[in-house]
């Protein structure tokens, strides 16, 4: 079970992980200037398809790989204007290293399909947090609509 972390949203408001209790969450470290940025479109499609069934994508803009815009308003404008993003976004945060966001300190303990845990490999690494608190990890190049992700979403929708 994950600790109830405080989450500072991109707009400066504060939420807690507990605010999403009972939901199926897909937490993804995102970046605006990354070759994988087109995944935003698929993430938004998943948000729209499943949001009424207790599913939420949470984007975490990250500077860990030096491919994110500097300011929150720039990130917000890019995401909404370029990809039509409506899912919640956290403020820019580190996902690796000594300044790693507390949520990611826990998430990186999760093993992927090959049994590997550890640092986030690149932008758009995905962590599916089940309503039970169990976490499933999918690496960056795994598309958000890959069969293994869709199967895990469908099997764990709370509503």
C-alpha positions in Angstrom: 0.0 0.0 0.0 1.4 3.4 -0.9 1.9 6.1 1.6 -0.6 9.1 1.4 1.7 11.5 -0.3 0.9 15.2 -0.7 0.8 16.1 -4.4 1.3 19.6 -5.7 -0.6 20.0 -8.9 0.6 21.9 -11.9 -1.8 24.7 -11.1 -0.3 25.1 -7.6 -3.2 23.4 -5.8 -2.6 20.5 -3.4 -4.1 17.1 -3.3 -3.2 13.9 -1.5 -2.8 10.5 -3.0 -5.7 9.5 -0.7 -8.0 11.8 -2.7 -7.8 9.2 -5.5 -8.6 6.3 -3.1 -10.5 3.5 -4.7 -9.5 4.6 -8.2 -7.3 3.0 -10.8 -4.4 5.4 -11.4 -1.9 5.5 -14.2 1.0 7.6 -13.1 3.3 8.7 -15.9 6.4 10.8 -15.9 6.0 13.0 -19.0 8.2 15.5 -20.9 7.3 18.1 -23.5 10.4 17.9 -25.6 10.7 14.1 -25.8 10.3 11.8 -28.9 7.8 9.8 -26.9 5.6 12.9 -26.4 2.9 11.6 -28.8 2.0 9.2 -26.0 0.2 12.2 -24.5 -2.5 11.7 -27.2 -3.0 8.0 -26.2 -3.0 8.8 -22.4 -5.7 11.4 -23.0 -7.7 8.9 -25.0 -7.5 6.4 -22.1 -8.5 9.2 -19.7 -11.6 9.9 -21.7 -12.5 6.3 -22.3 -12.2 5.1 -18.7 -12.6 8.2 -16.5 -16.3 7.5 -15.7 -15.3 4.1 -14.5 -12.9 5.2 -11.8 -9.7 5.6 -13.8 -7.4 8.6 -13.8 -4.1 9.3 -15.6 -1.8 11.5 -13.5 1.0 13.2 -15.5 4.2 14.0 -13.7 6.3 16.5 -15.7 9.9 15.6 -15.0 13.2 17.4 -15.6 15.1 14.2 -14.8 16.0 13.7 -18.4 16.3 17.4 -19.3 13.5 17.3 -21.8 10.8 19.3 -20.0 9.9 22.9 -20.3 11.0 25.1 -17.3 7.8 26.8 -16.1 4.5 25.3 -15.0 2.4 27.6 -17.3 4.5 26.6 -20.3 4.0 22.9 -19.5 0.3 23.4 -19.0 -0.1 25.4 -22.2 1.9 22.9 -24.2 -0.1 19.9 -22.9 -3.5 21.5 -23.4 -2.8 23.2 -26.8 -0.8 20.4 -28.4 -2.4 17.3 -27.0 -5.7 18.4 -25.5 -4.7 17.1 -22.1 -7.4 17.2 -19.5 -6.0 14.7 -17.0 -4.5 15.9 -13.7 -0.8 17.0 -13.8 1.6 17.4 -10.9 4.1 20.2 -10.7 7.5 19.4 -12.3 9.3 16.9 -10.2 12.4 14.7 -10.2 11.7 11.0 -10.7 15.3 9.9 -10.1 18.3 10.9 -8.0 18.6 12.4 -4.5 15.7 14.9 -5.1 13.3 12.2 -6.3 9.7 12.9 -5.5 8.5 10.9 -2.5 5.9 9.1 -4.6 8.6 7.9 -7.0 10.8 6.8 -4.1 8.0 4.1 -3.6 7.1 3.5 -7.2 10.6 2.6 -8.4 10.6 -0.3 -6.0 8.0 -2.0 -8.3 9.4 -4.6 -10.7 8.5 -4.5 -14.4 7.5 -7.6 -16.5 11.2 -8.7 -16.6 11.5 -8.6 -12.8 13.6 -5.4 -12.8 13.0 -2.5 -10.3 15.1 0.6 -9.8 15.4 4.0 -11.4 13.0 5.3 -14.0 14.6 4.5 -17.4 13.2 7.4 -19.4 10.2 9.7 -19.9 6.8 8.1 -20.1 7.5 5.2 -17.8 4.1 4.1 -16.5 2.9 2.9 -13.1 -0.6 1.5 -12.8 -1.7 1.8 -9.2 -4.6 -0.6 -8.6 -7.4 0.3 -6.1 -5.9 -2.3 -3.8 -2.6 -0.3 -3.7 -0.7 -2.9 -5.8 1.5 -1.3 -8.5 2.2 -2.6 -12.0 5.1 -1.1 -13.9 5.4 -0.6 -17.7 8.6 0.8 -19.4 8.6 4.0 -21.5 8.4 2.4 -25.0 5.4 0.4 -24.0 2.5 2.3 -25.6 -0.3 3.4 -23.1 -2.7 1.3 -25.3 -0.5 -1.8 -25.4 -2.4 -5.0 -24.8 -0.8 -5.7 -21.5 -1.7 -2.2 -20.2 -5.3 -2.3 -21.5 -5.8 -5.8 -20.0 -4.5 -4.6 -16.6 -6.8 -1.5 -16.8 -9.9 -3.6 -17.8 -9.2 -6.2 -15.1 -8.9 -3.6 -12.4 -11.5 -0.9 -13.1 -13.4 -0.2 -9.9 -16.6 1.2 -11.4 
